[in-house]
Every structure is written in C-alpha cells, then in structure tokens.
C-alpha cells in the first residue's frame, strides 16, 4: 500500500525516493531514443527528397512532444504518484478509466516495445558477430537487464546512466563526423525553397509525422516512476522538460548530419540508415563499430522500459486486490514479481514473433491515453480550479491544444488507415473493464482516487 497524505493523494512509501533527477532524465532519454531514429529517415527520404522538409519533421515532432511534456508536468506536480496515465486518468475522470490505461501498460504496453528493442539488438548483434542467433541474443539481453534491475535501484541507476551516456556519445560522434565530412557533392542546403511548402503540406509529411511522434514516445517516462524520484513535485517536471529538449536537439542534429554527409539517394528506402552513414563515414570496419554502439544504446532502451513498466504494475497492485502481488517489493525495494512478469511477457513475444503485431494493436490505445491525459489539464482547470498546482503549463491553453491537435490527427489517421488493428486494440483495452469490475479495490486507494 502507498502512504496517503493529508490531501488524500497517495505518496511514496518511506525510503523509496532514491532516484535522482539525473537518473530520471536518463531513463526518459533512453526510453525515447530507440531504434526508430536510426531507421526511419530512409523511408521519409523516399517521399520527401528535401533536406528542409526532413528536418522540419523532427522539429515539429519535438515541439509537439514538448507540449505534451509541459502538460504532463502540471499533472505530475499536482498528483505526485507513479503510474503515468493510470494515475492521471484515475484522478481526472474515474478510477475505471485509469485502470484501462494501466491495463494496456501492464499487459503489453511496455513488453511489446521492449521485445522489439531486444530483437533489434539481436539483429544488429548478429550482423557484428556472424553465426549468432538473433533470438538467442534478444533473450540473453532481456535476461541480463532483468537480473540487473532485480538487484535494486542503485545498481539500476548506474547501469541506466552509463548506457544512456554511451547512447548520447554515439549520436554526438555521428553528428560531429557527419558535419566534419565536408558534405555531399553537390553541397546540401537546409534553406527552405518554394517547393518545400508543398512537401510540408503533403500527405507523406503527415504520415511521416505519425512515425516521428512514435520515435519521440517516452517523453513521459518520469511520470511512471514518480514515487521513486527524489522531490517528485520539482524533479518530475524538470526531467520531462529537459529530456524532451535534449532528445529534440539530438534527433534534429543527427538527421541533419545524416542528410549532410550521405546522398539522399543512398539513404532512400534503406532501413539501416545509421549503418549506411557509418560505412560512408568510416568504412566497413567503422560501420561495424557503429552497429556495436547501437547495440549498447538499445540495451539502455530495454533497461528503461524494464524499469518503468513494472512500476505501473506495482501501483495498480496497491489499488486493486486481484493484482496485489504486483505491489510486493524485494529487499532492494524493487517490485520483483512485476518485473519478472514483464520479462516473461517479453520472452513469450520474442518466442512467438508476435511483438510487431501487438505494437500495431496497441498504438491507438496508447495514443488515446496520452490524448485523454493532456485533455485532463484543461478539464481540471474547470472542474478543480482550486487544486494545488506547484507547476502550471506555460502558454496555457495553447500548449495543450497543440498536443491535442496533432495527437487527434494521429488518432484519426490510425482509425482510418488501420481500422481493424485500432478497434481490436481498443477492444483489448476495454476487456480490462471485466478485470476491474470483478476485482476488490483497496479502501484507502479507492478513497484517495475520488473526484470530490
């Protein structure tokens, strides 16, 4: 059970706030920077062979993610508890709606992206060490990361910070080498031209923006572990904002370096654009080195999701009787059973090869939960005007409205382009209502979630 303060808001238990704002920020950065930024440019370049338009994709995506982070910062400061959307939607609307968001996270919301990152690790690793099974590598890295996090948050923090530092170093090396290469021939210009307005207003730009936003997903990571962060009402907003700004600069700079150093025709249609650029800059051996560093970076992504996901399960276990075993923590303060559960789901997804299908199913549900959470900032300004808000969204209501506009467009695009997957994912989400309705609720947690 969590401790409930005089305001009725559950807070962290004694001794659990051990994560510094630096580690929280590292987790968010690692969660955001996955395989997407190293692969998506090739497909974007096919539809939009314009350096300016390609950079605008990442700038616009970063601005939207920052609007989301600023909005979540207000919610996180007002409701300082782990759980992310589970916590926010429970407080803003109803505990049942919060449970649906948590249900998606608990089952496959974190497990499927973890499996995808592990399989990407296996693919890159097999390219570096021929003859090794990608599946064996994927299962191995999952087991190692799980074992590290079972030992406690102190060891997990060191592991996470080192992995994230290596990942950032890789991106900075590629950026510096790319711009130091002297560029392609003819020289690349990032200045806008008359045709760029057509690209930016085109359907390919809108479709590419959807995938760019997925590359930015993870900007809300700190809200899932608020209970473990020192001084969460100050640290969580700082982590959200700083991590999003850092990733926005890294994403924009990295893609600019890719475009500057390597001809677009060499990148167009390629999945492994980072390796293409690495070989172009450093030769075949250098390309393998880039692949090895990407593997290390993927480990930090896996680590971030294996840290965050079980904490959502643990908070739900504090509130829902049927899930009580998720809230049990080992001697190191880690929700060990919740961590092992997520690792087990990851292994099942890897062995069945179904994680990409699962990702297709949950995209709509995850986007909808973020949409409802940011909408909650506006809803609470009307329904609870006197709610203590240690942090307020700057530029309200424009900032949340920008996020709502873009994510609303993404929801419409998903339901139009992938109706079966979106509706099936929504059905899985709603299936959680059966679990919620038949589960006993913990008395203190239920009263603390009340909307009175």
C-alpha positions in Angstrom: 0.0 0.0 0.0 1.1 3.5 -0.7 1.1 6.2 2.0 -1.8 8.6 1.8 -1.1 12.2 2.8 -3.5 14.7 4.4 -4.7 15.8 1.0 -5.8 12.3 0.1 -3.1 11.9 -2.5 -1.0 8.7 -2.2 2.7 9.4 -1.9 5.8 7.3 -2.0 6.5 4.9 0.9 9.3 5.6 3.3 12.8 5.1 1.8 11.5 4.6 -1.8 12.5 8.0 -3.2 16.1 7.0 -4.2 16.2 8.0 -7.9 17.9 11.3 -8.7 16.6 13.8 -11.3 19.7 12.9 -13.4 18.7 9.2 -13.5 15.1 10.0 -14.1 16.1 12.2 -17.1 18.5 9.4 -18.3 15.6 6.9 -18.2 13.4 9.2 -20.3 16.1 9.9 -22.8 16.9 6.2 -23.1 13.2 5.4 -23.4 12.8 7.9 -26.3 15.9 7.1 -28.3 15.3 3.6 -29.6 15.8 2.1 -33.0 13.4 4.5 -34.7 15.8 7.4 -35.1 18.4 5.1 -36.7 15.9 3.6 -39.2 13.1 6.0 -40.2 14.9 8.6 -42.3 15.3 6.2 -45.3 11.5 5.9 -45.7 11.0 9.7 -45.2 13.6 10.5 -47.9 11.7 8.4 -50.4 8.6 10.6 -50.2 10.3 13.9 -49.5 13.7 14.4 -51.0 14.1 17.8 -49.3 16.6 18.4 -46.5 14.5 21.3 -45.1 11.3 19.2 -45.0 13.1 16.3 -43.5 14.4 18.4 -40.7 11.0 20.1 -40.1 9.6 16.6 -39.4 11.8 16.2 -36.4 11.5 19.8 -35.2 7.7 19.7 -35.4 7.6 16.3 -33.7 9.9 17.7 -30.9 7.7 20.7 -30.4 4.6 18.5 -30.1 6.4 16.2 -27.6 7.5 19.2 -25.6 3.9 20.4 -25.4 2.9 17.0 -24.1 5.8 17.1 -21.5 4.8 20.6 -20.3 1.2 19.4 -19.9 2.2 16.2 -18.1 4.4 18.3 -15.8 1.4 20.1 -14.4 -0.4 16.8 -13.8 2.7 15.2 -12.3 3.2 18.1 -9.8 -0.5 18.1 -8.8 -0.7 14.3 -8.5 2.8 13.1 -7.4 2.4 9.4 -7.7 3.8 6.7 -10.0 1.7 5.2 -12.7 1.6 7.8 -15.5 -1.7 7.7 -17.3 -3.1 5.2 -14.8 -2.7 7.9 -12.1 -3.7 10.9 -14.1 -6.9 9.4 -15.7 -8.0 8.0 -12.4 -7.8 11.4 -10.7 -9.2 13.4 -13.6 -12.0 11.2 -14.8 -12.7 7.9 -12.9 -10.6 5.1 -11.5 -12.1 2.7 -14.1 -10.7 4.8 -17.0 -7.3 5.0 -15.2 -7.4 1.2 -14.9 -7.9 0.8 -18.6 -4.8 2.8 -19.3 -2.9 0.8 -16.8 -4.2 -2.4 -18.2 -2.7 -1.7 -21.5 0.7 -0.8 -19.9 0.5 -3.8 -17.6 -0.1 -6.4 -20.3 1.7 -5.4 -23.5 2.2 -1.6 -23.5 5.8 -1.9 -22.3 6.5 -5.5 -23.1 6.0 -5.2 -26.9 8.4 -2.2 -27.4 10.9 -4.0 -25.1 10.7 -7.1 -27.3 11.1 -5.0 -30.4 14.2 -3.3 -29.0 15.6 -6.7 -27.9 15.0 -8.2 -31.3 16.7 -5.1 -32.9 19.6 -5.7 -30.5 19.7 -9.3 -31.8 19.7 -8.3 -35.4 22.5 -5.7 -35.1 24.5 -8.1 -32.9 24.2 -10.9 -35.4 25.5 -8.6 -38.1 28.5 -7.9 -36.0 29.1 -11.5 -34.9 28.1 -13.7 -37.8 26.6 -17.1 -36.9 25.0 -16.0 -33.7 21.2 -16.4 -33.5 19.4 -13.0 -33.2 16.8 -14.7 -31.0 19.4 -16.0 -28.5 20.9 -12.5 -28.3 17.5 -11.0 -27.7 16.6 -13.5 -25.0 20.1 -13.0 -23.4 19.9 -9.3 -23.2 16.4 -9.5 -21.7 17.6 -11.8 -19.0 20.7 -9.8 -18.2 18.8 -6.5 -17.9 16.1 -8.1 -15.7 18.8 -9.5 -13.4 20.4 -6.1 -13.0 17.2 -4.4 -12.1 16.3 -7.1 -9.6 19.4 -6.1 -7.6 18.0 -2.7 -6.8 17.6 0.9 -8.0 21.1 1.9 -7.1 22.7 -0.7 -9.5 19.9 0.0 -12.0 20.7 3.7 -11.8 24.4 3.2 -12.6 23.5 0.8 -15.4 21.0 3.2 -16.9 23.2 6.3 -16.6 26.2 4.6 -18.3 24.1 3.1 -21.1 22.4 6.4 -21.8 25.7 8.2 -21.8 27.1 5.8 -24.4 24.0 6.3 -26.5 24.3 10.1 -26.4 28.0 9.8 -27.2 27.2 7.6 -30.3 24.8 10.3 -31.6 27.3 13.1 -30.9 30.1 11.2 -32.7 27.9 10.6 -35.7 26.8 14.3 -35.7 30.4 15.6 -35.5 31.7 13.2 -38.0 28.9 13.9 -40.4 29.3 17.6 -40.4 33.1 17.3 -40.4 32.9 15.1 -43.6 32.6 18.2 -45.8 29.1 17.2 -47.0 28.0 15.6 -50.2 28.5 16.8 -53.7 26.7 18.9 -54.7 26.6 20.7 -51.3 23.4 20.2 -49.2 21.4 23.2 -48.3 18.9 23.2 -45.4 17.4 26.6 -46.5 13.7 26.4 -47.4 12.7 26.6 -51.1 9.4 27.3 -52.8 8.7 23.6 -53.2 9.2 22.8 -49.5 5.8 24.3 -48.6 4.2 21.6 -50.9 6.2 18.9 -49.1 5.2 20.1 -45.6 1.5 20.4 -46.5 1.5 16.9 -48.2 0.1 13.6 -47.1 3.6 12.0 -46.9 4.7 14.7 -44.4 1.6 14.0 -42.3 2.1 10.2 -42.4 5.8 10.5 -41.6 5.0 12.8 -38.6 3.0 9.9 -37.1 6.1 7.8 -37.1 8.3 10.6 -35.9 5.9 11.1 -32.9 6.3 7.4 -32.1 10.1 7.9 -32.1 9.6 10.6 -29.5 7.3 8.4 -27.4 8.8 8.0 -23.9 9.0 11.7 -23.1 6.5 11.0 -20.2 8.8 8.3 -18.7 9.4 10.1 -15.4 5.7 10.1 -14.5 5.6 6.3 -14.3 8.2 6.2 -11.5 7.3 9.4 -9.5 7.2 7.5 -6.2 10.9 6.7 -6.5 12.2 10.1 -7.6 13.6 12.5 -5.1 11.4 15.6 -4.5 9.0 14.5 -7.3 6.9 17.7 -7.5 10.0 19.5 -8.6 12.1 16.8 -10.2 9.5 15.1 -12.4 8.6 18.3 -14.3 12.3 19.1 -14.7 13.0 15.6 -16.0 10.1 15.7 -18.5 11.1 19.0 -20.0 14.9 18.6 -20.0 14.8 15.1 -21.5 12.4 16.1 -24.3 14.6 19.2 -25.2 17.7 17.1 -25.2 16.2 14.4 -27.5 14.7 17.1 -29.8 18.2 18.6 -30.3 19.8 15.2 -30.7 17.2 14.0 -33.2 17.3 17.1 -35.3 21.1 17.3 -35.3 21.6 13.6 -36.1 19.2 13.6 -39.0 20.8 16.8 -40.3 24.2 15.1 -40.1 22.9 12.1 -42.0 21.5 14.2 -44.8 24.6 16.4 -44.9 27.1 13.6 -45.1 25.3 11.0 -47.3 23.5 11.5 -50.6 19.7 11.1 -50.1 19.5 8.6 -52.9 21.8 6.3 -50.9 19.5 6.7 -47.8 16.2 6.5 -49.6 14.4 3.2 -48.8 17.1 1.9 -46.5 16.1 0.5 -43.1 19.6 0.6 -41.5 20.4 4.2 -42.4 22.8 4.5 -39.4 24.9 1.7 -40.8 24.8 3.2 -44.3 26.1 6.5 -42.9 28.6 4.8 -40.7 30.1 2.9 -43.6 30.1 6.1 -45.7 32.0 8.0 -43.0 34.3 5.3 -41.5 34.3 2.4 -44.0 33.2 -1.2 -43.3 35.0 -1.5 -40.0 33.6 1.8 -38.9 30.2 0.6 -39.9 30.5 -2.4 -37.6 31.6 -0.2 -34.8 28.6 2.0 -35.3 26.4 -1.2 -35.2 28.1 -2.2 -31.9 27.4 1.2 -30.3 23.8 1.0 -31.5 23.5 -2.4 -29.7 24.8 -0.7 -26.5 22.3 2.1 -27.0 19.5 -0.5 -27.4 20.4 -2.0 -24.1 19.7 1.3 -22.3 16.3 1.4 -24.1 15.5 -2.1 -22.9 16.6 -1.2 -19.4 14.4 2.0 -19.3 11.3 0.0 -20.3 12.1 -2.8 -17.9 12.4 -0.2 -15.1 9.2 1.8 -16.0 6.7 -0.9 -16.8 6.8 -2.9 -13.5 6.3 0.3 -11.5 2.9 0.8 -13.2 2.0 -2.8 -12.3 3.1 -2.2 -8.7 1.0 0.9 -8.3 -2.0 -0.9 -9.7 -1.3 -3.7 -7.3 -1.5 -1.2 -4.4 -5.1 -0.3 -5.5 -6.6 -3.5 -6.9 -6.9 -6.5 -4.7 -6.6 -9.1 -7.5 -3.2 -7.6 -8.6 -1.9 -7.2 -5.0 1.0 -9.5 -5.7 2.4 -7.0 -8.2 3.0 -4.5 -5.4 5.3 -6.8 -3.4 8.9 -5.5 -3.3 12.0 -7.4 -2.6 14.7 -6.4 0.0 16.2 -3.9 -2.5 12.8 -2.1 -2.9 12.2 -3.5 -6.4 8.7 -4.8 -7.4 10.3 -8.1 -8.3 7.2 -10.1 -9.3 6.0 -7.3 -11.5 9.5 -7.1 -13.1 9.6 -10.9 -13.7 6.0 -10.8 -15.1 7.0 -8.2 -17.7 10.2 -10.2 -18.6 8.0 -13.3 -19.0 5.7 -11.4 -21.4 8.7 -10.2 -23.4 10.1 -13.7 -23.7 6.7 -15.0 -24.9 6.5 -12.2 -27.5 10.1 -13.0 -28.7 9.5 -16.7 -29.0 6.2 -16.3 -30.9 7.4 -13.4 -33.0 4.2 -11.5 -32.3 5.5 -8.3 -30.9 5.2 -6.3 -34.1 1.5 -7.4 -34.4 1.0 -6.4 -30.8 2.5 -3.0 -31.4 0.1 -2.4 -34.3 -2.8 -3.3 -32.0 -1.8 -1.0 -29.1 -0.8 2.1 -31.0 -4.3 3.5 -31.0 -4.9 2.8 -27.3 -1.6 4.3 -26.2 -2.1 7.5 -28.2 -5.7 7.8 -26.9 -4.5 7.5 -23.3 -2.0 10.4 -23.9 -4.7 12.4 -25.5 -7.0 12.0 -22.6 -4.3 12.8 -20.1 -3.4 16.1 -21.7 -7.1 16.9 -22.2 -7.3 16.4 -18.4 -5.2 19.5 -17.9 -8.0 21.6 -19.4 -10.7 19.6 -17.8 -9.2 20.0 -14.3 -8.9 23.8 -14.8 -12.7 23.8 -14.9 -13.6 21.0 -12.5 -11.0 21.6 -9.9 -9.9 25.2 -10.2 -8.6 25.2 -6.6 -6.4 22.1 -7.0 -2.8 22.9 -5.8 -0.7 23.2 -8.9 3.0 23.5 -7.9 3.7 23.7 -11.7 1.5 25.3 -14.3 1.7 24.8 -18.1 3.3 27.9 -19.7 1.3 29.3 -22.6 -2.0 27.6 -21.4 -4.2 26.7 -23.2 -2.2 26.9 -26.5 0.4 24.4 -25.4 -2.0 21.5 -24.5 -4.1 22.4 -27.6 -1.1 21.9 -29.9 -0.6 18.5 -28.5 -4.2 17.6 -28.7 -4.5 18.8 -32.3 -1.6 16.7 -33.5 -2.4 13.5 -31.5 -6.1 13.9 -32.5 -4.9 13.9 -36.1 -2.8 10.8 -35.4 -5.9 9.0 -33.9 -8.0 9.8 -36.9 -5.2 8.6 -39.2 -4.8 5.4 -37.3 -8.5 4.6 -37.2 -8.7 5.4 -41.0 -5.6 3.6 -42.1 -5.6 0.7 -39.7 -9.3 0.3 -38.6 -9.1 -3.4 -37.7 -5.9 -3.0 -35.6 -7.1 0.1 -33.9 -10.6 -1.3 -33.0 -9.0 -4.6 -31.9 -6.6 -2.7 -29.6 -9.5 -0.7 -28.2 -11.4 -3.9 -27.5 -8.4 -5.4 -25.6 -8.3 -2.1 -23.6 -12.0 -2.4 -22.8 -11.6 -6.0 -21.8 -9.8 -4.7 -18.8 -13.1 -3.4 -17.5 -14.0 -7.1 -16.7 -11.0 -7.4 -14.6 -11.6 -4.1 -12.9 -15.3 -4.8 -12.2 -14.6 -8.2 -10.6 -11.6 -7.1 -8.6 -11.8 -5.9 -5.0 -10.4 -2.4 -4.5 -8.2 -1.4 -1.6 -10.2 1.0 0.6 -7.6 3.7 1.1 -6.5 3.8 -2.5 -10.1 4.0 -3.8 -11.0 6.9 -1.5 -7.8 8.7 -2.5 -8.8 8.5 -6.1 -12.2 10.0 -5.6 -13.1 13.1 -7.6 -14.7 15.0 -4.8 
